[in-house]
Amino acid sequence: MNSGWKKALAGAAIAAGATAAARAFARNRRMIHLDGRVALITGGSRGLGLVTAREFAAHGARVALCARDADELERARADLASRGADVAAFACDVTDPAQVDALVADVLGRFGRLDVLVNNAGIIQVGPFEETTLEDFEEAMLTHFWAPYYAIAAALPAMRARGGGRIVNIASVGGKVAAPHLLPYSASKFALVGFSEGLRAELLKDGIYVTTVAPGLMRTGSPARATFKGQNEKEFAWFAIADSLPGLSVSAEKAARRIVDAARHGDAEAIISLPAEIMARANGLFPGLFADVMGVLNQFVFPAPGGIGRAKREGRDSRSPLAPAWATVLTDRAAARNNEL
């Protein structure tokens, strides 16, 4: 190698090192401590929301939970209180803007401040496009796009008044890479990713850092409460088994630690799990090829339309010998731990 190449490589290495150091410095300057701060988590009564609430509480945050089911909320509140958390639970349908406005007012009345908003409420609908309906897409958009918009619009005045805040939008790698049999989910998560990334740029001037979280498969226990169409037993089987594989999925606890760390440091993005990172990067580099690969999988691996058609069944009503207990043991244990049953 001649001296010119050596100098070029050395210069590139120095530039890369300086860039990494600058990013680390900026990240550390943005870091906040959570002691005494208030975090509002939508969809906080079970699954990832509950696990994330536990992690915020472990860092000393005071936690507000919201969800629609009052019984689930009470179990979640009791779970957190037993761990020593200062917690309050509020029944709220986050797809109703009036209820969301009242929720934020109630949180401010209870705690006197709002520092972190985690838009976590979500639904999972699984099935072929032939069996989906307009209502499926509308429900997904209401939950994954409009509900975060309502919550952010309601929370921003309080955050601006305090001179800053953190907003965490739980999107998905499905909002970066479209997967077969998850079209309403993917379309709505793509919308949330675009909104979240643009919002970060607009709110930096207010000292408000918006983080877009894109998890891959997580062992939260969610298959039990997802809905399935078409050949629902086959759809449940592939989804629940994939969700339980250690190499393909991550534990809810690991995901929650990453989410809270990203919120504390005001990171722009957190892609959770190595498979999710690989999928997002590969799709960015080779979008056409990746789409064709997904098309092959859809044709030869995913279930065909049929079965119950456009009817819906929850995962807990879609179990069959196709998904034996030994193959879904990790996600079943997570469901029991995380109030999903």
QUIJO-V281116 format. One record per helix or strand of 3 or more residues. SS is the DSSP state (H for helix, E for strand). FROM is the first residue (numbers start at 1). TO is the last residue. If there is no record, write none. Layout:
SS_FROM_TO / SS_FROM_TO
//
This chain:
H_3_30 / E_38_42 / H_47_58 / E_62_67 / H_70_82 / E_87_91 / H_97_111 / E_116_119 / H_129_131 / H_134_162 / E_165_170 / H_173_175 / H_183_206 / E_208_215 / H_222_224 / H_232_244 / H_252_265 / E_269_272 / H_274_285 / H_287_300 / H_315_317 / H_321_323 / H_325_327 / H_329_337
//
